[in-house]
Amino acid sequence: MVLGIPVPNVQQETIAYLRFRFMFLTTKGAFCSDTEAAIVVTEDSS
């Protein structure tokens, strides 16, 4: 478990946004090395 990485001169809002983007992209399989293991999300056009 990663508790934190010290980053100087970064606003708290930026850190929260980057954390959100990482979690969001992880759910989309962006960091998955196996394409079959990636979650495929499709949007309904109706």
PDB file of N, CA, C and O in Angstrom:
ATOM      1  N   MET A   1       0.844  -1.185   0.000  1.00  0.00           N
ATOM      2  CA  MET A   1       0.000   0.000   0.000  1.00  0.00           C
ATOM      3  C   MET A   1       0.884   1.242   0.000  1.00  0.00           C
ATOM      4  O   MET A   1       1.836   1.339   0.775  1.00  0.00           O
ATOM      5  N   VAL A   2       0.559   2.188  -0.876  1.00  0.00           N
ATOM      6  CA  VAL A   2       1.299   3.437  -0.949  1.00  0.00           C
ATOM      7  C   VAL A   2       0.595   4.455  -0.071  1.00  0.00           C
ATOM      8  O   VAL A   2      -0.574   4.770  -0.290  1.00  0.00           O
ATOM      9  N   LEU A   3       1.304   4.966   0.915  1.00  0.00           N
ATOM     10  CA  LEU A   3       0.718   5.946   1.823  1.00  0.00           C
ATOM     11  C   LEU A   3       0.787   7.350   1.263  1.00  0.00           C
ATOM     12  O   LEU A   3      -0.132   8.142   1.469  1.00  0.00           O
ATOM     13  N   GLY A   4       1.842   7.669   0.569  1.00  0.00           N
ATOM     14  CA  GLY A   4       1.971   8.994   0.001  1.00  0.00           C
ATOM     15  C   GLY A   4       3.336   9.206  -0.606  1.00  0.00           C
ATOM     16  O   GLY A   4       4.327   8.613  -0.178  1.00  0.00           O
ATOM     17  N   ILE A   5       3.372  10.050  -1.598  1.00  0.00           N
ATOM     18  CA  ILE A   5       4.627  10.393  -2.251  1.00  0.00           C
ATOM     19  C   ILE A   5       4.801  11.895  -2.088  1.00  0.00           C
ATOM     20  O   ILE A   5       3.956  12.660  -2.553  1.00  0.00           O
ATOM     21  N   PRO A   6       5.873  12.337  -1.443  1.00  0.00           N
ATOM     22  CA  PRO A   6       6.061  13.773  -1.254  1.00  0.00           C
ATOM     23  C   PRO A   6       6.267  14.505  -2.582  1.00  0.00           C
ATOM     24  O   PRO A   6       7.153  14.158  -3.363  1.00  0.00           O
ATOM     25  N   VAL A   7       5.439  15.517  -2.825  1.00  0.00           N
ATOM     26  CA  VAL A   7       5.524  16.309  -4.049  1.00  0.00           C
ATOM     27  C   VAL A   7       5.529  17.776  -3.641  1.00  0.00           C
ATOM     28  O   VAL A   7       4.523  18.276  -3.139  1.00  0.00           O
ATOM     29  N   PRO A   8       6.640  18.472  -3.848  1.00  0.00           N
ATOM     30  CA  PRO A   8       6.701  19.875  -3.442  1.00  0.00           C
ATOM     31  C   PRO A   8       5.934  20.798  -4.394  1.00  0.00           C
ATOM     32  O   PRO A   8       5.852  20.542  -5.595  1.00  0.00           O
ATOM     33  N   ASN A   9       5.384  21.858  -3.844  1.00  0.00           N
ATOM     34  CA  ASN A   9       4.747  22.927  -4.618  1.00  0.00           C
ATOM     35  C   ASN A   9       3.599  22.453  -5.506  1.00  0.00           C
ATOM     36  O   ASN A   9       3.469  22.903  -6.645  1.00  0.00           O
ATOM     37  N   VAL A  10       2.770  21.553  -4.993  1.00  0.00           N
ATOM     38  CA  VAL A  10       1.598  21.095  -5.732  1.00  0.00           C
ATOM     39  C   VAL A  10       0.373  21.359  -4.868  1.00  0.00           C
ATOM     40  O   VAL A  10       0.338  21.001  -3.691  1.00  0.00           O
ATOM     41  N   GLN A  11      -0.640  21.996  -5.475  1.00  0.00           N
ATOM     42  CA  GLN A  11      -1.848  22.324  -4.727  1.00  0.00           C
ATOM     43  C   GLN A  11      -2.609  21.054  -4.361  1.00  0.00           C
ATOM     44  O   GLN A  11      -2.543  20.055  -5.077  1.00  0.00           O
ATOM     45  N   GLN A  12      -3.323  21.100  -3.257  1.00  0.00           N
ATOM     46  CA  GLN A  12      -4.097  19.949  -2.779  1.00  0.00           C
ATOM     47  C   GLN A  12      -5.159  19.530  -3.795  1.00  0.00           C
ATOM     48  O   GLN A  12      -5.436  18.340  -3.943  1.00  0.00           O
ATOM     49  N   GLU A  13      -5.763  20.507  -4.502  1.00  0.00           N
ATOM     50  CA  GLU A  13      -6.778  20.193  -5.506  1.00  0.00           C
ATOM     51  C   GLU A  13      -6.181  19.399  -6.660  1.00  0.00           C
ATOM     52  O   GLU A  13      -6.835  18.512  -7.208  1.00  0.00           O
ATOM     53  N   THR A  14      -4.944  19.714  -7.032  1.00  0.00           N
ATOM     54  CA  THR A  14      -4.274  18.997  -8.113  1.00  0.00           C
ATOM     55  C   THR A  14      -4.006  17.553  -7.714  1.00  0.00           C
ATOM     56  O   THR A  14      -4.176  16.640  -8.522  1.00  0.00           O
ATOM     57  N   ILE A  15      -3.593  17.347  -6.484  1.00  0.00           N
ATOM     58  CA  ILE A  15      -3.329  15.996  -6.002  1.00  0.00           C
ATOM     59  C   ILE A  15      -4.621  15.187  -5.982  1.00  0.00           C
ATOM     60  O   ILE A  15      -4.630  14.019  -6.371  1.00  0.00           O
ATOM     61  N   ALA A  16      -5.708  15.801  -5.532  1.00  0.00           N
ATOM     62  CA  ALA A  16      -6.998  15.111  -5.503  1.00  0.00           C
ATOM     63  C   ALA A  16      -7.447  14.753  -6.913  1.00  0.00           C
ATOM     64  O   ALA A  16      -7.972  13.661  -7.135  1.00  0.00           O
ATOM     65  N   TYR A  17      -7.245  15.663  -7.878  1.00  0.00           N
ATOM     66  CA  TYR A  17      -7.625  15.400  -9.268  1.00  0.00           C
ATOM     67  C   TYR A  17      -6.808  14.253  -9.846  1.00  0.00           C
ATOM     68  O   TYR A  17      -7.362  13.369 -10.499  1.00  0.00           O
ATOM     69  N   LEU A  18      -5.497  14.254  -9.615  1.00  0.00           N
ATOM     70  CA  LEU A  18      -4.646  13.186 -10.136  1.00  0.00           C
ATOM     71  C   LEU A  18      -5.014  11.840  -9.520  1.00  0.00           C
ATOM     72  O   LEU A  18      -4.988  10.815 -10.201  1.00  0.00           O
ATOM     73  N   ARG A  19      -5.353  11.843  -8.242  1.00  0.00           N
ATOM     74  CA  ARG A  19      -5.783  10.611  -7.582  1.00  0.00           C
ATOM     75  C   ARG A  19      -7.072  10.100  -8.221  1.00  0.00           C
ATOM     76  O   ARG A  19      -7.213   8.903  -8.474  1.00  0.00           O
ATOM     77  N   PHE A  20      -8.019  11.018  -8.482  1.00  0.00           N
ATOM     78  CA  PHE A  20      -9.276  10.637  -9.126  1.00  0.00           C
ATOM     79  C   PHE A  20      -9.032  10.078 -10.520  1.00  0.00           C
ATOM     80  O   PHE A  20      -9.594   9.044 -10.878  1.00  0.00           O
ATOM     81  N   ARG A  21      -8.190  10.759 -11.320  1.00  0.00           N
ATOM     82  CA  ARG A  21      -7.911  10.291 -12.687  1.00  0.00           C
ATOM     83  C   ARG A  21      -7.266   8.912 -12.676  1.00  0.00           C
ATOM     84  O   ARG A  21      -7.596   8.071 -13.513  1.00  0.00           O
ATOM     85  N   PHE A  22      -6.354   8.669 -11.744  1.00  0.00           N
ATOM     86  CA  PHE A  22      -5.713   7.365 -11.660  1.00  0.00           C
ATOM     87  C   PHE A  22      -6.739   6.280 -11.356  1.00  0.00           C
ATOM     88  O   PHE A  22      -6.741   5.226 -11.991  1.00  0.00           O
ATOM     89  N   MET A  23      -7.616   6.542 -10.377  1.00  0.00           N
ATOM     90  CA  MET A  23      -8.629   5.545 -10.026  1.00  0.00           C
ATOM     91  C   MET A  23      -9.610   5.338 -11.170  1.00  0.00           C
ATOM     92  O   MET A  23     -10.009   4.205 -11.437  1.00  0.00           O
ATOM     93  N   PHE A  24     -10.010   6.424 -11.859  1.00  0.00           N
ATOM     94  CA  PHE A  24     -10.942   6.321 -12.976  1.00  0.00           C
ATOM     95  C   PHE A  24     -10.336   5.515 -14.118  1.00  0.00           C
ATOM     96  O   PHE A  24     -10.979   4.612 -14.652  1.00  0.00           O
ATOM     97  N   LEU A  25      -9.102   5.839 -14.494  1.00  0.00           N
ATOM     98  CA  LEU A  25      -8.453   5.126 -15.591  1.00  0.00           C
ATOM     99  C   LEU A  25      -8.166   3.676 -15.235  1.00  0.00           C
ATOM    100  O   LEU A  25      -8.159   2.812 -16.112  1.00  0.00           O
ATOM    101  N   THR A  26      -7.930   3.403 -13.967  1.00  0.00           N
ATOM    102  CA  THR A  26      -7.720   2.025 -13.533  1.00  0.00           C
ATOM    103  C   THR A  26      -8.981   1.204 -13.756  1.00  0.00           C
ATOM    104  O   THR A  26      -8.897   0.045 -14.162  1.00  0.00           O
ATOM    105  N   THR A  27     -10.154   1.787 -13.498  1.00  0.00           N
ATOM    106  CA  THR A  27     -11.405   1.054 -13.712  1.00  0.00           C
ATOM    107  C   THR A  27     -11.671   0.828 -15.190  1.00  0.00           C
ATOM    108  O   THR A  27     -12.409  -0.090 -15.548  1.00  0.00           O
ATOM    109  N   LYS A  28     -11.084   1.648 -16.059  1.00  0.00           N
ATOM    110  CA  LYS A  28     -11.257   1.494 -17.501  1.00  0.00           C
ATOM    111  C   LYS A  28     -10.213   0.567 -18.111  1.00  0.00           C
ATOM    112  O   LYS A  28     -10.248   0.300 -19.312  1.00  0.00           O
ATOM    113  N   GLY A  29      -9.285   0.074 -17.296  1.00  0.00           N
ATOM    114  CA  GLY A  29      -8.267  -0.843 -17.790  1.00  0.00           C
ATOM    115  C   GLY A  29      -7.109  -0.159 -18.477  1.00  0.00           C
ATOM    116  O   GLY A  29      -6.396  -0.796 -19.252  1.00  0.00           O
ATOM    117  N   ALA A  30      -6.900   1.118 -18.218  1.00  0.00           N
ATOM    118  CA  ALA A  30      -5.842   1.867 -18.888  1.00  0.00           C
ATOM    119  C   ALA A  30      -4.451   1.383 -18.513  1.00  0.00           C
ATOM    120  O   ALA A  30      -3.515   1.521 -19.300  1.00  0.00           O
ATOM    121  N   PHE A  31      -4.306   0.820 -17.322  1.00  0.00           N
ATOM    122  CA  PHE A  31      -2.995   0.379 -16.868  1.00  0.00           C
ATOM    123  C   PHE A  31      -2.865  -1.137 -16.924  1.00  0.00           C
ATOM    124  O   PHE A  31      -1.968  -1.713 -16.307  1.00  0.00           O
ATOM    125  N   CYS A  32      -3.755  -1.773 -17.658  1.00  0.00           N
ATOM    126  CA  CYS A  32      -3.767  -3.229 -17.749  1.00  0.00           C
ATOM    127  C   CYS A  32      -2.894  -3.666 -18.921  1.00  0.00           C
ATOM    128  O   CYS A  32      -3.027  -3.139 -20.025  1.00  0.00           O
ATOM    129  N   SER A  33      -2.010  -4.618 -18.688  1.00  0.00           N
ATOM    130  CA  SER A  33      -1.121  -5.081 -19.752  1.00  0.00           C
ATOM    131  C   SER A  33      -1.795  -6.107 -20.652  1.00  0.00           C
ATOM    132  O   SER A  33      -1.347  -6.323 -21.778  1.00  0.00           O
ATOM    133  N   ASP A  34      -2.864  -6.745 -20.180  1.00  0.00           N
ATOM    134  CA  ASP A  34      -3.575  -7.748 -20.961  1.00  0.00           C
ATOM    135  C   ASP A  34      -4.878  -7.127 -21.456  1.00  0.00           C
ATOM    136  O   ASP A  34      -5.711  -6.712 -20.650  1.00  0.00           O
ATOM    137  N   THR A  35      -5.062  -7.061 -22.777  1.00  0.00           N
ATOM    138  CA  THR A  35      -6.244  -6.401 -23.326  1.00  0.00           C
ATOM    139  C   THR A  35      -7.524  -7.141 -22.978  1.00  0.00           C
ATOM    140  O   THR A  35      -8.582  -6.517 -22.894  1.00  0.00           O
ATOM    141  N   GLU A  36      -7.463  -8.448 -22.772  1.00  0.00           N
ATOM    142  CA  GLU A  36      -8.661  -9.198 -22.413  1.00  0.00           C
ATOM    143  C   GLU A  36      -9.105  -8.904 -20.988  1.00  0.00           C
ATOM    144  O   GLU A  36     -10.282  -9.060 -20.663  1.00  0.00           O
ATOM    145  N   ALA A  37      -8.193  -8.487 -20.149  1.00  0.00           N
ATOM    146  CA  ALA A  37      -8.530  -8.205 -18.760  1.00  0.00           C
ATOM    147  C   ALA A  37      -9.083  -6.794 -18.583  1.00  0.00           C
ATOM    148  O   ALA A  37      -9.612  -6.462 -17.522  1.00  0.00           O
ATOM    149  N   ALA A  38      -8.962  -5.966 -19.612  1.00  0.00           N
ATOM    150  CA  ALA A  38      -9.455  -4.594 -19.523  1.00  0.00           C
ATOM    151  C   ALA A  38     -10.981  -4.588 -19.526  1.00  0.00           C
ATOM    152  O   ALA A  38     -11.620  -5.400 -20.195  1.00  0.00           O
ATOM    153  N   ILE A  39     -11.541  -3.668 -18.775  1.00  0.00           N
ATOM    154  CA  ILE A  39     -12.994  -3.534 -18.726  1.00  0.00           C
ATOM    155  C   ILE A  39     -13.433  -2.711 -19.926  1.00  0.00           C
ATOM    156  O   ILE A  39     -12.937  -1.605 -20.144  1.00  0.00           O
ATOM    157  N   VAL A  40     -14.359  -3.248 -20.700  1.00  0.00           N
ATOM    158  CA  VAL A  40     -14.853  -2.550 -21.879  1.00  0.00           C
ATOM    159  C   VAL A  40     -16.148  -1.853 -21.497  1.00  0.00           C
ATOM    160  O   VAL A  40     -17.096  -2.483 -21.026  1.00  0.00           O
ATOM    161  N   VAL A  41     -16.172  -0.548 -21.707  1.00  0.00           N
ATOM    162  CA  VAL A  41     -17.350   0.238 -21.381  1.00  0.00           C
ATOM    163  C   VAL A  41     -17.884   0.837 -22.669  1.00  0.00           C
ATOM    164  O   VAL A  41     -17.157   1.522 -23.388  1.00  0.00           O
ATOM    165  N   THR A  42     -19.148   0.582 -22.963  1.00  0.00           N
ATOM    166  CA  THR A  42     -19.769   1.140 -24.158  1.00  0.00           C
ATOM    167  C   THR A  42     -20.898   2.054 -23.733  1.00  0.00           C
ATOM    168  O   THR A  42     -21.541   1.831 -22.707  1.00  0.00           O
ATOM    169  N   GLU A  43     -21.135   3.084 -24.530  1.00  0.00           N
ATOM    170  CA  GLU A  43     -22.207   4.019 -24.239  1.00  0.00           C
ATOM    171  C   GLU A  43     -23.383   3.716 -25.147  1.00  0.00           C
ATOM    172  O   GLU A  43     -23.210   3.426 -26.331  1.00  0.00           O
ATOM    173  N   ASP A  44     -24.574   3.785 -24.587  1.00  0.00           N
ATOM    174  CA  ASP A  44     -25.787   3.585 -25.363  1.00  0.00           C
ATOM    175  C   ASP A  44     -26.135   4.907 -26.032  1.00  0.00           C
ATOM    176  O   ASP A  44     -26.265   5.929 -25.358  1.00  0.00           O
ATOM    177  N   SER A  45     -26.287   4.895 -27.350  1.00  0.00           N
ATOM    178  CA  SER A  45     -26.524   6.138 -28.086  1.00  0.00           C
ATOM    179  C   SER A  45     -27.978   6.588 -28.030  1.00  0.00           C
ATOM    180  O   SER A  45     -28.286   7.691 -28.482  1.00  0.00           O
ATOM    181  N   SER A  46     -28.876   5.776 -27.493  1.00  0.00           N
ATOM    182  CA  SER A  46     -30.287   6.171 -27.456  1.00  0.00           C
ATOM    183  C   SER A  46     -30.590   7.085 -26.291  1.00  0.00           C
ATOM    184  O   SER A  46     -31.734   7.507 -26.118  1.00  0.00           O
TER     185      SER A  46
END
